[in-house]
Amino acid sequence: MLIRTGCAALATLCICTGAAAQRFDFGQIPGVPEHPKVEVDIDADLLDFVAAVAERQEPSVAGIIDGLDHVRVLVYDKFEDQATVSRFVDDTSAVLEREGWERTVYVQEQGDEKVRMYTQVDGQRLAGLTVLVLDPTEAIFINITGPIEPAELGRVADAMGFGDFLGTPAPEHTGHGEKQ
């Protein structure tokens, strides 16, 4: 529940149209298994390919994907030590703030339930987004660089196959590539 609430804030952030952002590398995350349940790591070249493929069925989504530089999503559903993961979220938040990322969402629930969202802004433009989410059953780490249109992020997440992590409903298709 906390994950969906926190990530829903991600989809309702302000608008932007372009700028360059610094990719944030989470490194080795302590307290989690070596391999995440879900791992997405897509660089600009592959994003261009995905955009070209999407152009046929979702032209507006293709345009948004085509502008991105990097997408990294890590999802863990098992913890070796949740307290260690919680400290990692706090420590990573401090690093992001020192590196000039702006904290835009901060949720601290009872225990170790946390949502942290940071943006990198170039002038008036959103250029990067990093999200850290932890609850007793899941940890999600997201980093996106490139021009981000948050109002469209749910549609992009669905098109890339990880809309469930952002709390967005899957689009219904007619079988002809059109949404109903």
Rosetta constraint file for C-alpha pairs under 8 A:
AtomPair CA 1 CA 5 HARMONIC 6.17 0.50
AtomPair CA 2 CA 6 HARMONIC 5.93 0.50
AtomPair CA 2 CA 113 HARMONIC 7.26 0.50
AtomPair CA 2 CA 114 HARMONIC 7.78 0.50
AtomPair CA 2 CA 115 HARMONIC 7.69 0.50
AtomPair CA 2 CA 135 HARMONIC 6.86 0.50
AtomPair CA 3 CA 7 HARMONIC 5.94 0.50
AtomPair CA 3 CA 115 HARMONIC 7.27 0.50
AtomPair CA 3 CA 133 HARMONIC 6.16 0.50
AtomPair CA 3 CA 134 HARMONIC 7.22 0.50
AtomPair CA 3 CA 135 HARMONIC 7.09 0.50
AtomPair CA 3 CA 165 HARMONIC 7.71 0.50
AtomPair CA 3 CA 166 HARMONIC 7.94 0.50
AtomPair CA 4 CA 8 HARMONIC 5.83 0.50
AtomPair CA 4 CA 165 HARMONIC 7.00 0.50
AtomPair CA 4 CA 166 HARMONIC 6.09 0.50
AtomPair CA 4 CA 167 HARMONIC 4.99 0.50
AtomPair CA 5 CA 9 HARMONIC 6.80 0.50
AtomPair CA 5 CA 167 HARMONIC 7.70 0.50
AtomPair CA 6 CA 10 HARMONIC 7.14 0.50
AtomPair CA 6 CA 105 HARMONIC 7.86 0.50
AtomPair CA 6 CA 107 HARMONIC 7.37 0.50
AtomPair CA 6 CA 115 HARMONIC 5.65 0.50
AtomPair CA 6 CA 116 HARMONIC 7.91 0.50
AtomPair CA 6 CA 133 HARMONIC 7.45 0.50
AtomPair CA 7 CA 11 HARMONIC 6.99 0.50
AtomPair CA 7 CA 115 HARMONIC 7.96 0.50
AtomPair CA 7 CA 131 HARMONIC 7.95 0.50
AtomPair CA 7 CA 165 HARMONIC 7.48 0.50
AtomPair CA 7 CA 166 HARMONIC 5.04 0.50
AtomPair CA 7 CA 167 HARMONIC 6.81 0.50
AtomPair CA 8 CA 12 HARMONIC 6.77 0.50
AtomPair CA 8 CA 166 HARMONIC 5.98 0.50
AtomPair CA 8 CA 167 HARMONIC 6.10 0.50
AtomPair CA 8 CA 168 HARMONIC 7.83 0.50
AtomPair CA 9 CA 13 HARMONIC 6.50 0.50
AtomPair CA 9 CA 105 HARMONIC 7.56 0.50
AtomPair CA 10 CA 117 HARMONIC 7.57 0.50
AtomPair CA 10 CA 150 HARMONIC 6.81 0.50
AtomPair CA 10 CA 166 HARMONIC 7.68 0.50
AtomPair CA 11 CA 150 HARMONIC 5.17 0.50
AtomPair CA 11 CA 151 HARMONIC 5.78 0.50
AtomPair CA 11 CA 152 HARMONIC 7.37 0.50
AtomPair CA 11 CA 153 HARMONIC 5.73 0.50
AtomPair CA 11 CA 154 HARMONIC 6.08 0.50
AtomPair CA 11 CA 166 HARMONIC 7.58 0.50
AtomPair CA 12 CA 150 HARMONIC 6.20 0.50
AtomPair CA 12 CA 151 HARMONIC 5.90 0.50
AtomPair CA 13 CA 150 HARMONIC 5.53 0.50
AtomPair CA 13 CA 151 HARMONIC 6.97 0.50
AtomPair CA 14 CA 149 HARMONIC 7.82 0.50
AtomPair CA 14 CA 150 HARMONIC 6.43 0.50
AtomPair CA 14 CA 151 HARMONIC 7.43 0.50
AtomPair CA 15 CA 125 HARMONIC 7.69 0.50
AtomPair CA 15 CA 126 HARMONIC 7.28 0.50
AtomPair CA 15 CA 148 HARMONIC 7.59 0.50
AtomPair CA 15 CA 149 HARMONIC 5.35 0.50
AtomPair CA 15 CA 150 HARMONIC 6.00 0.50
AtomPair CA 15 CA 151 HARMONIC 6.73 0.50
AtomPair CA 16 CA 124 HARMONIC 7.49 0.50
AtomPair CA 16 CA 125 HARMONIC 4.82 0.50
AtomPair CA 16 CA 126 HARMONIC 5.11 0.50
AtomPair CA 16 CA 127 HARMONIC 7.73 0.50
AtomPair CA 16 CA 147 HARMONIC 6.56 0.50
AtomPair CA 16 CA 148 HARMONIC 6.02 0.50
AtomPair CA 16 CA 149 HARMONIC 5.41 0.50
AtomPair CA 16 CA 150 HARMONIC 7.68 0.50
AtomPair CA 17 CA 125 HARMONIC 6.17 0.50
AtomPair CA 17 CA 126 HARMONIC 7.26 0.50
AtomPair CA 17 CA 147 HARMONIC 5.48 0.50
AtomPair CA 17 CA 148 HARMONIC 6.74 0.50
AtomPair CA 17 CA 149 HARMONIC 6.73 0.50
AtomPair CA 18 CA 67 HARMONIC 7.87 0.50
AtomPair CA 18 CA 125 HARMONIC 6.03 0.50
AtomPair CA 18 CA 126 HARMONIC 6.89 0.50
AtomPair CA 18 CA 127 HARMONIC 6.24 0.50
AtomPair CA 18 CA 146 HARMONIC 6.64 0.50
AtomPair CA 18 CA 147 HARMONIC 3.97 0.50
AtomPair CA 18 CA 148 HARMONIC 7.10 0.50
AtomPair CA 19 CA 122 HARMONIC 6.12 0.50
AtomPair CA 19 CA 125 HARMONIC 6.42 0.50
AtomPair CA 19 CA 126 HARMONIC 7.05 0.50
AtomPair CA 19 CA 127 HARMONIC 5.01 0.50
AtomPair CA 19 CA 146 HARMONIC 6.22 0.50
AtomPair CA 19 CA 147 HARMONIC 5.62 0.50
AtomPair CA 20 CA 122 HARMONIC 7.41 0.50
AtomPair CA 20 CA 127 HARMONIC 5.58 0.50
AtomPair CA 20 CA 128 HARMONIC 7.70 0.50
AtomPair CA 20 CA 145 HARMONIC 7.25 0.50
AtomPair CA 20 CA 146 HARMONIC 5.67 0.50
AtomPair CA 20 CA 147 HARMONIC 7.30 0.50
AtomPair CA 21 CA 120 HARMONIC 6.41 0.50
AtomPair CA 21 CA 121 HARMONIC 7.82 0.50
AtomPair CA 21 CA 122 HARMONIC 7.86 0.50
AtomPair CA 21 CA 127 HARMONIC 5.01 0.50
AtomPair CA 21 CA 128 HARMONIC 5.18 0.50
AtomPair CA 21 CA 145 HARMONIC 5.49 0.50
AtomPair CA 21 CA 146 HARMONIC 6.10 0.50
AtomPair CA 22 CA 120 HARMONIC 7.94 0.50
AtomPair CA 22 CA 128 HARMONIC 7.10 0.50
AtomPair CA 22 CA 145 HARMONIC 6.86 0.50
AtomPair CA 23 CA 70 HARMONIC 7.38 0.50
AtomPair CA 23 CA 128 HARMONIC 7.64 0.50
AtomPair CA 23 CA 143 HARMONIC 7.15 0.50
AtomPair CA 23 CA 144 HARMONIC 7.39 0.50
AtomPair CA 23 CA 145 HARMONIC 6.06 0.50
AtomPair CA 24 CA 130 HARMONIC 7.54 0.50
AtomPair CA 24 CA 143 HARMONIC 6.45 0.50
AtomPair CA 26 CA 92 HARMONIC 7.89 0.50
AtomPair CA 26 CA 141 HARMONIC 8.00 0.50
AtomPair CA 29 CA 85 HARMONIC 7.24 0.50
AtomPair CA 29 CA 88 HARMONIC 7.08 0.50
AtomPair CA 30 CA 84 HARMONIC 6.31 0.50
AtomPair CA 30 CA 85 HARMONIC 6.07 0.50
AtomPair CA 30 CA 88 HARMONIC 7.00 0.50
AtomPair CA 31 CA 79 HARMONIC 5.94 0.50
AtomPair CA 31 CA 80 HARMONIC 4.92 0.50
AtomPair CA 31 CA 81 HARMONIC 4.60 0.50
AtomPair CA 31 CA 82 HARMONIC 6.32 0.50
AtomPair CA 31 CA 83 HARMONIC 7.77 0.50
AtomPair CA 31 CA 84 HARMONIC 5.27 0.50
AtomPair CA 31 CA 85 HARMONIC 5.26 0.50
AtomPair CA 32 CA 36 HARMONIC 7.89 0.50
AtomPair CA 32 CA 76 HARMONIC 7.02 0.50
AtomPair CA 32 CA 78 HARMONIC 6.71 0.50
AtomPair CA 32 CA 79 HARMONIC 4.75 0.50
AtomPair CA 32 CA 80 HARMONIC 5.34 0.50
AtomPair CA 32 CA 81 HARMONIC 6.96 0.50
AtomPair CA 32 CA 82 HARMONIC 7.97 0.50
AtomPair CA 32 CA 85 HARMONIC 7.09 0.50
AtomPair CA 33 CA 76 HARMONIC 7.74 0.50
AtomPair CA 33 CA 78 HARMONIC 7.08 0.50
AtomPair CA 33 CA 79 HARMONIC 6.65 0.50
AtomPair CA 33 CA 80 HARMONIC 6.65 0.50
AtomPair CA 36 CA 74 HARMONIC 6.18 0.50
AtomPair CA 36 CA 75 HARMONIC 5.60 0.50
AtomPair CA 36 CA 76 HARMONIC 4.93 0.50
AtomPair CA 36 CA 77 HARMONIC 7.77 0.50
AtomPair CA 37 CA 74 HARMONIC 7.62 0.50
AtomPair CA 37 CA 75 HARMONIC 5.54 0.50
AtomPair CA 37 CA 76 HARMONIC 5.22 0.50
AtomPair CA 37 CA 77 HARMONIC 6.49 0.50
AtomPair CA 38 CA 73 HARMONIC 7.38 0.50
AtomPair CA 38 CA 74 HARMONIC 5.69 0.50
AtomPair CA 38 CA 75 HARMONIC 4.95 0.50
AtomPair CA 38 CA 76 HARMONIC 7.05 0.50
AtomPair CA 39 CA 72 HARMONIC 7.45 0.50
AtomPair CA 39 CA 73 HARMONIC 5.61 0.50
AtomPair CA 39 CA 74 HARMONIC 4.74 0.50
AtomPair CA 39 CA 75 HARMONIC 6.58 0.50
AtomPair CA 40 CA 71 HARMONIC 7.07 0.50
AtomPair CA 40 CA 72 HARMONIC 5.30 0.50
AtomPair CA 40 CA 73 HARMONIC 4.88 0.50
AtomPair CA 40 CA 74 HARMONIC 6.59 0.50
AtomPair CA 41 CA 70 HARMONIC 7.48 0.50
AtomPair CA 41 CA 71 HARMONIC 5.78 0.50
AtomPair CA 41 CA 72 HARMONIC 4.49 0.50
AtomPair CA 41 CA 73 HARMONIC 6.62 0.50
AtomPair CA 42 CA 46 HARMONIC 6.02 0.50
AtomPair CA 42 CA 47 HARMONIC 6.31 0.50
AtomPair CA 42 CA 70 HARMONIC 5.67 0.50
AtomPair CA 42 CA 71 HARMONIC 5.20 0.50
AtomPair CA 42 CA 72 HARMONIC 6.49 0.50
AtomPair CA 43 CA 47 HARMONIC 6.08 0.50
AtomPair CA 43 CA 69 HARMONIC 6.12 0.50
AtomPair CA 43 CA 70 HARMONIC 4.58 0.50
AtomPair CA 43 CA 71 HARMONIC 6.67 0.50
AtomPair CA 44 CA 48 HARMONIC 6.09 0.50
AtomPair CA 44 CA 68 HARMONIC 6.60 0.50
AtomPair CA 44 CA 69 HARMONIC 4.51 0.50
AtomPair CA 44 CA 70 HARMONIC 5.66 0.50
AtomPair CA 45 CA 49 HARMONIC 6.50 0.50
AtomPair CA 46 CA 50 HARMONIC 6.16 0.50
AtomPair CA 47 CA 51 HARMONIC 6.01 0.50
AtomPair CA 47 CA 65 HARMONIC 6.29 0.50
AtomPair CA 47 CA 66 HARMONIC 6.10 0.50
AtomPair CA 47 CA 68 HARMONIC 7.04 0.50
AtomPair CA 47 CA 69 HARMONIC 7.46 0.50
AtomPair CA 47 CA 70 HARMONIC 7.54 0.50
AtomPair CA 48 CA 52 HARMONIC 6.18 0.50
AtomPair CA 48 CA 65 HARMONIC 7.35 0.50
AtomPair CA 48 CA 66 HARMONIC 5.17 0.50
AtomPair CA 49 CA 53 HARMONIC 6.31 0.50
AtomPair CA 50 CA 54 HARMONIC 6.04 0.50
AtomPair CA 50 CA 62 HARMONIC 7.54 0.50
AtomPair CA 50 CA 65 HARMONIC 7.48 0.50
AtomPair CA 50 CA 66 HARMONIC 7.82 0.50
AtomPair CA 51 CA 55 HARMONIC 5.98 0.50
AtomPair CA 51 CA 61 HARMONIC 7.59 0.50
AtomPair CA 51 CA 62 HARMONIC 4.28 0.50
AtomPair CA 51 CA 63 HARMONIC 6.79 0.50
AtomPair CA 51 CA 65 HARMONIC 5.59 0.50
AtomPair CA 51 CA 66 HARMONIC 5.18 0.50
AtomPair CA 52 CA 56 HARMONIC 7.66 0.50
AtomPair CA 52 CA 62 HARMONIC 6.73 0.50
AtomPair CA 52 CA 66 HARMONIC 7.90 0.50
AtomPair CA 53 CA 62 HARMONIC 7.88 0.50
AtomPair CA 54 CA 58 HARMONIC 5.36 0.50
AtomPair CA 54 CA 59 HARMONIC 6.48 0.50
AtomPair CA 54 CA 61 HARMONIC 7.05 0.50
AtomPair CA 54 CA 62 HARMONIC 5.19 0.50
AtomPair CA 55 CA 59 HARMONIC 4.35 0.50
AtomPair CA 55 CA 60 HARMONIC 7.70 0.50
AtomPair CA 55 CA 61 HARMONIC 7.63 0.50
AtomPair CA 55 CA 62 HARMONIC 5.13 0.50
AtomPair CA 55 CA 63 HARMONIC 7.77 0.50
AtomPair CA 57 CA 177 HARMONIC 5.54 0.50
AtomPair CA 57 CA 178 HARMONIC 7.29 0.50
AtomPair CA 58 CA 62 HARMONIC 6.12 0.50
AtomPair CA 59 CA 63 HARMONIC 6.35 0.50
AtomPair CA 60 CA 64 HARMONIC 6.67 0.50
AtomPair CA 61 CA 65 HARMONIC 6.21 0.50
AtomPair CA 61 CA 152 HARMONIC 7.94 0.50
AtomPair CA 61 CA 155 HARMONIC 6.93 0.50
AtomPair CA 61 CA 156 HARMONIC 5.82 0.50
AtomPair CA 61 CA 159 HARMONIC 7.43 0.50
AtomPair CA 62 CA 66 HARMONIC 5.89 0.50
AtomPair CA 63 CA 67 HARMONIC 6.60 0.50
AtomPair CA 64 CA 68 HARMONIC 7.00 0.50
AtomPair CA 64 CA 148 HARMONIC 7.47 0.50
AtomPair CA 64 CA 149 HARMONIC 7.37 0.50
AtomPair CA 64 CA 152 HARMONIC 7.95 0.50
AtomPair CA 64 CA 156 HARMONIC 7.42 0.50
AtomPair CA 65 CA 156 HARMONIC 7.08 0.50
AtomPair CA 67 CA 146 HARMONIC 6.27 0.50
AtomPair CA 67 CA 147 HARMONIC 6.12 0.50
AtomPair CA 68 CA 144 HARMONIC 7.53 0.50
AtomPair CA 68 CA 145 HARMONIC 6.05 0.50
AtomPair CA 68 CA 146 HARMONIC 4.25 0.50
AtomPair CA 68 CA 147 HARMONIC 5.96 0.50
AtomPair CA 68 CA 148 HARMONIC 7.23 0.50
AtomPair CA 69 CA 144 HARMONIC 7.59 0.50
AtomPair CA 69 CA 145 HARMONIC 5.33 0.50
AtomPair CA 69 CA 146 HARMONIC 4.89 0.50
AtomPair CA 70 CA 143 HARMONIC 7.78 0.50
AtomPair CA 70 CA 144 HARMONIC 5.63 0.50
AtomPair CA 70 CA 145 HARMONIC 5.23 0.50
AtomPair CA 70 CA 146 HARMONIC 7.02 0.50
AtomPair CA 71 CA 142 HARMONIC 7.60 0.50
AtomPair CA 71 CA 143 HARMONIC 5.97 0.50
AtomPair CA 71 CA 144 HARMONIC 4.59 0.50
AtomPair CA 71 CA 145 HARMONIC 6.72 0.50
AtomPair CA 72 CA 141 HARMONIC 7.91 0.50
AtomPair CA 72 CA 142 HARMONIC 5.62 0.50
AtomPair CA 72 CA 143 HARMONIC 5.12 0.50
AtomPair CA 72 CA 144 HARMONIC 6.35 0.50
AtomPair CA 73 CA 140 HARMONIC 7.24 0.50
AtomPair CA 73 CA 141 HARMONIC 5.73 0.50
AtomPair CA 73 CA 142 HARMONIC 4.50 0.50
AtomPair CA 73 CA 143 HARMONIC 6.60 0.50
AtomPair CA 74 CA 140 HARMONIC 5.69 0.50
AtomPair CA 74 CA 141 HARMONIC 5.11 0.50
AtomPair CA 74 CA 142 HARMONIC 6.50 0.50
AtomPair CA 75 CA 138 HARMONIC 7.03 0.50
AtomPair CA 75 CA 139 HARMONIC 5.75 0.50
AtomPair CA 75 CA 140 HARMONIC 4.56 0.50
AtomPair CA 75 CA 141 HARMONIC 6.56 0.50
AtomPair CA 76 CA 138 HARMONIC 5.57 0.50
AtomPair CA 76 CA 139 HARMONIC 5.14 0.50
AtomPair CA 76 CA 140 HARMONIC 6.50 0.50
AtomPair CA 77 CA 137 HARMONIC 5.71 0.50
AtomPair CA 77 CA 138 HARMONIC 4.45 0.50
AtomPair CA 77 CA 139 HARMONIC 6.54 0.50
AtomPair CA 78 CA 137 HARMONIC 6.98 0.50
AtomPair CA 78 CA 138 HARMONIC 6.93 0.50
AtomPair CA 79 CA 85 HARMONIC 7.88 0.50
AtomPair CA 81 CA 85 HARMONIC 6.62 0.50
AtomPair CA 82 CA 86 HARMONIC 6.09 0.50
AtomPair CA 82 CA 112 HARMONIC 7.85 0.50
AtomPair CA 82 CA 136 HARMONIC 7.68 0.50
AtomPair CA 83 CA 87 HARMONIC 6.28 0.50
AtomPair CA 83 CA 112 HARMONIC 7.36 0.50
AtomPair CA 84 CA 88 HARMONIC 6.21 0.50
AtomPair CA 85 CA 89 HARMONIC 6.31 0.50
AtomPair CA 86 CA 90 HARMONIC 6.44 0.50
AtomPair CA 86 CA 112 HARMONIC 6.09 0.50
AtomPair CA 86 CA 134 HARMONIC 7.18 0.50
AtomPair CA 87 CA 91 HARMONIC 5.97 0.50
AtomPair CA 88 CA 92 HARMONIC 5.81 0.50
AtomPair CA 89 CA 93 HARMONIC 6.05 0.50
AtomPair CA 89 CA 132 HARMONIC 6.56 0.50
AtomPair CA 89 CA 133 HARMONIC 7.98 0.50
AtomPair CA 89 CA 134 HARMONIC 7.92 0.50
AtomPair CA 90 CA 94 HARMONIC 6.41 0.50
AtomPair CA 91 CA 95 HARMONIC 6.36 0.50
AtomPair CA 92 CA 96 HARMONIC 6.13 0.50
AtomPair CA 93 CA 97 HARMONIC 6.26 0.50
AtomPair CA 93 CA 116 HARMONIC 7.31 0.50
AtomPair CA 94 CA 98 HARMONIC 6.20 0.50
AtomPair CA 95 CA 99 HARMONIC 6.15 0.50
AtomPair CA 96 CA 100 HARMONIC 6.46 0.50
AtomPair CA 96 CA 101 HARMONIC 5.27 0.50
AtomPair CA 96 CA 102 HARMONIC 7.88 0.50
AtomPair CA 96 CA 118 HARMONIC 7.47 0.50
AtomPair CA 97 CA 101 HARMONIC 5.05 0.50
AtomPair CA 97 CA 102 HARMONIC 6.35 0.50
AtomPair CA 97 CA 103 HARMONIC 7.12 0.50
AtomPair CA 100 CA 120 HARMONIC 7.35 0.50
AtomPair CA 101 CA 118 HARMONIC 5.77 0.50
AtomPair CA 101 CA 119 HARMONIC 5.54 0.50
AtomPair CA 101 CA 120 HARMONIC 5.03 0.50
AtomPair CA 101 CA 121 HARMONIC 7.78 0.50
AtomPair CA 102 CA 118 HARMONIC 5.23 0.50
AtomPair CA 102 CA 119 HARMONIC 5.21 0.50
AtomPair CA 102 CA 120 HARMONIC 6.23 0.50
AtomPair CA 102 CA 121 HARMONIC 7.78 0.50
AtomPair CA 103 CA 116 HARMONIC 7.38 0.50
AtomPair CA 103 CA 117 HARMONIC 6.01 0.50
AtomPair CA 103 CA 118 HARMONIC 4.48 0.50
AtomPair CA 103 CA 119 HARMONIC 6.61 0.50
AtomPair CA 104 CA 116 HARMONIC 7.77 0.50
AtomPair CA 104 CA 117 HARMONIC 5.63 0.50
AtomPair CA 104 CA 118 HARMONIC 5.52 0.50
AtomPair CA 104 CA 119 HARMONIC 6.78 0.50
AtomPair CA 105 CA 115 HARMONIC 7.12 0.50
AtomPair CA 105 CA 116 HARMONIC 5.50 0.50
AtomPair CA 105 CA 117 HARMONIC 4.86 0.50
AtomPair CA 105 CA 118 HARMONIC 7.06 0.50
AtomPair CA 106 CA 114 HARMONIC 7.62 0.50
AtomPair CA 106 CA 115 HARMONIC 5.82 0.50
AtomPair CA 106 CA 116 HARMONIC 4.89 0.50
AtomPair CA 106 CA 117 HARMONIC 6.72 0.50
AtomPair CA 107 CA 114 HARMONIC 5.49 0.50
AtomPair CA 107 CA 115 HARMONIC 4.91 0.50
AtomPair CA 107 CA 116 HARMONIC 6.53 0.50
AtomPair CA 108 CA 112 HARMONIC 7.59 0.50
AtomPair CA 108 CA 113 HARMONIC 6.07 0.50
AtomPair CA 108 CA 114 HARMONIC 4.80 0.50
AtomPair CA 108 CA 115 HARMONIC 6.73 0.50
AtomPair CA 109 CA 113 HARMONIC 5.02 0.50
AtomPair CA 109 CA 114 HARMONIC 6.18 0.50
AtomPair CA 112 CA 134 HARMONIC 7.04 0.50
AtomPair CA 112 CA 135 HARMONIC 6.46 0.50
AtomPair CA 112 CA 136 HARMONIC 7.41 0.50
AtomPair CA 113 CA 133 HARMONIC 7.72 0.50
AtomPair CA 113 CA 134 HARMONIC 5.34 0.50
AtomPair CA 113 CA 135 HARMONIC 4.36 0.50
AtomPair CA 113 CA 136 HARMONIC 6.89 0.50
AtomPair CA 114 CA 132 HARMONIC 7.70 0.50
AtomPair CA 114 CA 133 HARMONIC 5.62 0.50
AtomPair CA 114 CA 134 HARMONIC 5.09 0.50
AtomPair CA 114 CA 135 HARMONIC 6.52 0.50
AtomPair CA 115 CA 131 HARMONIC 7.38 0.50
AtomPair CA 115 CA 132 HARMONIC 5.78 0.50
AtomPair CA 115 CA 133 HARMONIC 4.47 0.50
AtomPair CA 115 CA 134 HARMONIC 6.50 0.50
AtomPair CA 116 CA 131 HARMONIC 5.70 0.50
AtomPair CA 116 CA 132 HARMONIC 5.06 0.50
AtomPair CA 116 CA 133 HARMONIC 6.39 0.50
AtomPair CA 117 CA 129 HARMONIC 7.24 0.50
AtomPair CA 117 CA 130 HARMONIC 5.76 0.50
AtomPair CA 117 CA 131 HARMONIC 4.42 0.50
AtomPair CA 117 CA 132 HARMONIC 6.39 0.50
AtomPair CA 118 CA 129 HARMONIC 5.77 0.50
AtomPair CA 118 CA 130 HARMONIC 5.14 0.50
AtomPair CA 118 CA 131 HARMONIC 6.37 0.50
AtomPair CA 119 CA 126 HARMONIC 6.80 0.50
AtomPair CA 119 CA 127 HARMONIC 7.37 0.50
AtomPair CA 119 CA 128 HARMONIC 5.43 0.50
AtomPair CA 119 CA 129 HARMONIC 4.54 0.50
AtomPair CA 119 CA 130 HARMONIC 6.38 0.50
AtomPair CA 120 CA 126 HARMONIC 6.07 0.50
AtomPair CA 120 CA 127 HARMONIC 5.48 0.50
AtomPair CA 120 CA 128 HARMONIC 4.70 0.50
AtomPair CA 120 CA 129 HARMONIC 6.36 0.50
AtomPair CA 121 CA 125 HARMONIC 5.45 0.50
AtomPair CA 121 CA 126 HARMONIC 4.61 0.50
AtomPair CA 121 CA 127 HARMONIC 5.46 0.50
AtomPair CA 121 CA 128 HARMONIC 6.99 0.50
AtomPair CA 122 CA 126 HARMONIC 6.46 0.50
AtomPair CA 122 CA 127 HARMONIC 6.38 0.50
AtomPair CA 125 CA 147 HARMONIC 7.60 0.50
AtomPair CA 126 CA 147 HARMONIC 6.25 0.50
AtomPair CA 126 CA 148 HARMONIC 6.15 0.50
AtomPair CA 126 CA 149 HARMONIC 7.96 0.50
AtomPair CA 127 CA 145 HARMONIC 5.99 0.50
AtomPair CA 127 CA 146 HARMONIC 5.08 0.50
AtomPair CA 127 CA 147 HARMONIC 4.89 0.50
AtomPair CA 127 CA 148 HARMONIC 6.27 0.50
AtomPair CA 128 CA 143 HARMONIC 7.43 0.50
AtomPair CA 128 CA 144 HARMONIC 5.62 0.50
AtomPair CA 128 CA 145 HARMONIC 4.33 0.50
AtomPair CA 128 CA 146 HARMONIC 5.99 0.50
AtomPair CA 128 CA 147 HARMONIC 7.18 0.50
AtomPair CA 128 CA 148 HARMONIC 7.11 0.50
AtomPair CA 129 CA 142 HARMONIC 7.69 0.50
AtomPair CA 129 CA 143 HARMONIC 5.65 0.50
AtomPair CA 129 CA 144 HARMONIC 5.19 0.50
AtomPair CA 129 CA 145 HARMONIC 6.48 0.50
AtomPair CA 130 CA 141 HARMONIC 7.46 0.50
AtomPair CA 130 CA 142 HARMONIC 5.43 0.50
AtomPair CA 130 CA 143 HARMONIC 4.35 0.50
AtomPair CA 130 CA 144 HARMONIC 6.49 0.50
AtomPair CA 131 CA 140 HARMONIC 7.60 0.50
AtomPair CA 131 CA 141 HARMONIC 5.70 0.50
AtomPair CA 131 CA 142 HARMONIC 4.98 0.50
AtomPair CA 131 CA 143 HARMONIC 6.54 0.50
AtomPair CA 132 CA 139 HARMONIC 7.54 0.50
AtomPair CA 132 CA 140 HARMONIC 5.91 0.50
AtomPair CA 132 CA 141 HARMONIC 4.79 0.50
AtomPair CA 132 CA 142 HARMONIC 6.65 0.50
AtomPair CA 133 CA 138 HARMONIC 7.86 0.50
AtomPair CA 133 CA 139 HARMONIC 5.44 0.50
AtomPair CA 133 CA 140 HARMONIC 5.03 0.50
AtomPair CA 133 CA 141 HARMONIC 6.49 0.50
AtomPair CA 134 CA 138 HARMONIC 5.97 0.50
AtomPair CA 134 CA 139 HARMONIC 4.40 0.50
AtomPair CA 134 CA 140 HARMONIC 6.59 0.50
AtomPair CA 135 CA 139 HARMONIC 6.42 0.50
AtomPair CA 148 CA 153 HARMONIC 7.57 0.50
AtomPair CA 149 CA 153 HARMONIC 6.28 0.50
AtomPair CA 150 CA 154 HARMONIC 7.79 0.50
AtomPair CA 152 CA 156 HARMONIC 6.43 0.50
AtomPair CA 153 CA 157 HARMONIC 6.00 0.50
AtomPair CA 154 CA 158 HARMONIC 6.23 0.50
AtomPair CA 154 CA 163 HARMONIC 6.27 0.50
AtomPair CA 154 CA 166 HARMONIC 6.90 0.50
AtomPair CA 154 CA 168 HARMONIC 5.78 0.50
AtomPair CA 155 CA 159 HARMONIC 6.21 0.50
AtomPair CA 155 CA 163 HARMONIC 7.62 0.50
AtomPair CA 156 CA 160 HARMONIC 6.16 0.50
AtomPair CA 156 CA 163 HARMONIC 7.84 0.50
AtomPair CA 157 CA 161 HARMONIC 6.13 0.50
AtomPair CA 157 CA 162 HARMONIC 5.20 0.50
AtomPair CA 157 CA 163 HARMONIC 4.43 0.50
AtomPair CA 157 CA 166 HARMONIC 7.42 0.50
AtomPair CA 158 CA 162 HARMONIC 5.77 0.50
AtomPair CA 158 CA 163 HARMONIC 4.23 0.50
AtomPair CA 158 CA 164 HARMONIC 7.61 0.50
AtomPair CA 158 CA 168 HARMONIC 7.46 0.50
AtomPair CA 158 CA 169 HARMONIC 7.89 0.50
AtomPair CA 158 CA 170 HARMONIC 6.11 0.50
AtomPair CA 158 CA 171 HARMONIC 7.26 0.50
AtomPair CA 159 CA 163 HARMONIC 7.72 0.50
AtomPair CA 162 CA 166 HARMONIC 7.36 0.50
AtomPair CA 163 CA 167 HARMONIC 6.41 0.50
AtomPair CA 163 CA 168 HARMONIC 5.36 0.50
AtomPair CA 163 CA 169 HARMONIC 7.01 0.50
AtomPair CA 163 CA 170 HARMONIC 6.83 0.50
AtomPair CA 164 CA 168 HARMONIC 5.84 0.50
AtomPair CA 164 CA 169 HARMONIC 6.98 0.50
AtomPair CA 164 CA 170 HARMONIC 7.56 0.50
AtomPair CA 171 CA 179 HARMONIC 6.47 0.50
AtomPair CA 171 CA 180 HARMONIC 7.98 0.50
AtomPair CA 172 CA 179 HARMONIC 5.49 0.50
AtomPair CA 172 CA 180 HARMONIC 5.86 0.50
AtomPair CA 173 CA 177 HARMONIC 6.17 0.50
AtomPair CA 173 CA 178 HARMONIC 5.60 0.50
AtomPair CA 173 CA 179 HARMONIC 4.67 0.50
AtomPair CA 173 CA 180 HARMONIC 6.08 0.50
AtomPair CA 174 CA 178 HARMONIC 5.85 0.50
AtomPair CA 174 CA 179 HARMONIC 6.33 0.50
AtomPair CA 174 CA 180 HARMONIC 6.46 0.50
